[in-house]
Structures are given as structure tokens and as C-alpha cells.
Amino acid sequence: MAGPMKMRATLAGGYTDVRVLMTHPMETGQRKDAEGKALPLHFIQNLTVKVNGKTVMEGQISQAVSRNPVFFFRLRGGAKGDKIEVSWLDNRGETNKTETAIA
Amino acid sequence: MRGAALLAVSLLAFPAAAQDAKKEIQRYQQMIGEGSPVELFELEGEALWKKPQGPKQVSLEKCDVGAGAGVLKGAYARLPRYFKDTDRVMDLETRLLHCMQTLQGRSAEEATKRVFGNEDRPSEMEYLSAYIAGQARGAAMSPGVDHPKEKQALELGRKLFFHRAGSWDFSCASCHGEEGKRIRMQDLPALANPRDARPVVATWPAYRVSNSQFKTMQWRINDCYRQMRMPEPIFASEATVALNLFLAATGKGEPYRGPGTKR
């Protein structure tokens, strides 16, 4: 089961600043376990950002991103109370999402 | 000729470069603080705090960590302190261990089997410490220093801090006794000095960016003993709590702003 996510979205004069934290091992495929076997690649592949249900941003990231990643981004516009949803999909097909209202 | 001039310039620039490096490290620490996954550990800890566990299948929600049963607001800032029910001074993890045994009916052996986690699987103590410490943000650090048992523990902690032993004849003060010292780029706080101790006690427990792990004060003390090549101290023992109280009492008064994020 995917661990928690946490998001903050604040209006800053015509822009919305978003910060989102996600729990994920972001395994690179390069590490080995105690027996010397490679730990299988496990990383977030796709990120989707929606505002009031409408997709405004889609991104692809790779295993080069750290464990428990944090993302900051700025969206043009937005109003207090608008719903922002951030979801991810990893290479094993697991997903998680979080939703918050712009404050 | 030109080479010599350049060399002279770079020699002159050296103290300034050290200053810049320090400023850059501060900037880096601020950046990692803003994007710290500490909040994720707090969320996991909250879930664990409320999860029924052990033979009695009850949660820890009724646990008294220093501000009354189930009261978490500001409780961490009051630790370590004397607890009447156990007649001893306890720090956060010692108290949690006590609650796991009394409320949840777990054995000390089972509850301490894995107190220090790793990056792949943090421990229960680490998650819980993150959550409980986070509930004390803004509260001034005010550990117990008035009860006779607290005074006794404080004195023991002070002695342990300066006590040299082990194959290298080290004490805590060997590294943390003088101001302005560092190991490579890591500043070593002089922990018997309130000015240096205050920011330290106000930011532990903490997430370490370099190894993606959340670490508690019991771990910090345990690892310092390992680095001093001393026998491993017993988790939640009188000695580790005393040392923790000595540090907390030296740094008292500082508003808590953790759980921190370290390099």
C-alpha cells in the first residue's frame, strides 16, 4: 500500500504555489540486497495535476529522482477553494493521489 | 608571473571562501527544510499512535507522555521529566516503551526488538517520535529539572558527558566540548554550552537527507557511543535518559521547531 502524501496550495497574487510531498522508495535498480541480488527498479513514472477535475499538467519522471520526492510548482491563476489533485503512477502500476483546496 | 599573482589572490580569498561555504550550507539547509519529508513521517506516526496493537489490541492514544493522558500538544517540549507512576525520569522513547507495555500489554523484549529502523523500513519508535515531537512545535523546551530524581539524572548526565572511557579514551566532550570545531564540513556544537545546545535540542528528532532516514535522540546517543568505540548503551536506560536530560536542560528555553532536517 502506498504511503501518505501531503500537499499545500497557496494563492500568491495571480499564481498558485503548490508543494506536494509523496512517499515512495524510488528504487533505482542499482542497489543490491544483503544477498547481493539487485533490488528491482521501482519508481514513479507519471505525475498528473488536475484543477477542478481538469488536467493542467502531466509529467514523466525517472528513477533519478530521490526517495520520498517533493515537488514545487506554480500554476497560473486559481482561486481560493479551487480543488487541486495530484496523482502518481509508478512502473508497477501502483497509484496514489491527494487533493487539497487552494488556500 | 601571472601564475604567482593568481596564487596570491587565491590565498587571500581563502578565509572569505570558508565564510561563503558556511553561508551556502545554511542556504542548503533552508532549502532541504522546505522540502523535507518530515511531514510524511508525522502522518505515518499519527496512524500508528491511533492503531490498536499488542495482546490487548488498544492504541497508544491514552498514553501520558508528560502533559497528561492523551495530551500531545507541547508534551514533547517537557521531556525528559520525572514520572510518578514509574518513579523514574523518562524521555520520549522510554515513555513510549512504557506505554506499549502497560497499555498494549506488549513485552519489553518484543517492543524493543527493532527500535532503530533503516531507509527501507523505519521503526515504530521513529514514526511515533516524528508525530509526537511535531505536536510540540512552538512550545519552549522545558524539561524537568526540579524534582530530586531529575536533579540526580541531570548530574549523572553531566558526568557521563565528560566521562572518558573506551579503547580511544573518548568522552562526548572530546568532540562536543570546544566551540568552533568541525569534522570536515560538519560543525560540532559544544553541547555543554547553552548557545550551541539550544538549536540542537530544538530540532531533534530529525530527518537526515544524506541517508533518507528519520532519527531519534536515543539513536543519536547510541551512535555517538558507537563512534567513540564504547559498548552499546541499552535502549531507554537510565544512562541514556540522563544524558538526554543533560542536553535538553542545557538547551532549555528554545522554542521547539522540529522535527528537523539534517544534511
Boltz contact constraints between the chains, C-beta under 6 A:
constraints:
  - contact:
      token1: [A, 4]
      token2: [B, 40]
      max_distance: 6.0
  - contact:
      token1: [A, 4]
      token2: [B, 43]
      max_distance: 6.0
  - contact:
      token1: [A, 6]
      token2: [B, 39]
      max_distance: 6.0
  - contact:
      token1: [A, 21]
      token2: [B, 37]
      max_distance: 6.0
  - contact:
      token1: [A, 21]
      token2: [B, 39]
      max_distance: 6.0
  - contact:
      token1: [A, 21]
      token2: [B, 40]
      max_distance: 6.0
  - contact:
      token1: [A, 23]
      token2: [B, 40]
      max_distance: 6.0
  - contact:
      token1: [A, 67]
      token2: [B, 212]
      max_distance: 6.0
  - contact:
      token1: [A, 68]
      token2: [B, 37]
      max_distance: 6.0
  - contact:
      token1: [A, 70]
      token2: [B, 35]
      max_distance: 6.0
